[in-house]
Amino acid sequence: MSIQPYLFFDGRCEEAIGFYRQALGAELEVLLHYREAPEKGPGMLEDYDDKVMHCCLRVGEATLMMADDCMGHPNFQGFSLSLQAANEAEARRRFDALAAGGKVVMPLGETFFSPCFGMVADRFGVSWMVIVPQPEASST
């Protein structure tokens, strides 16, 4: 069993796909547009044919699903996506890329639980926590 985040964008999903591919090295696995649906669902916004109906991005070992919200206005609140980096250099690279056009909530730095941790809201308003895990204690 696994949990996969599904993010809804306000008509900017295609832009978000490009951003996450560049910022996180995400790989595009699936991309469907509303024009590909056999029929329009009730309440769908007009002029959404070229918007993203469904997308899967592969980020490391995780799948991030995304779409343009065709029925309302999405709001990213009450959660953060946690991105685990292998080392401080990778954490800095990913954090800075996510922060471009966004807002740093907590700068990257050492904490009692991590040698490198920070929080950022990207240009789409998605909250991210970037962390380098604490090294395993040696058993000597």
PyMOL commands that set and color helices and strands:
alter all, ss='L'
color gray80, all
select helices_A, chain A and resi 13-24+34-36+88-99
alter helices_A, ss='H'
color red, helices_A
select strands_A, chain A and resi 6-9+27-33+52-59+62-68+81-84+103-109+116-121+127-132
alter strands_A, ss='S'
color yellow, strands_A
deselect
rebuild
show_as cartoon
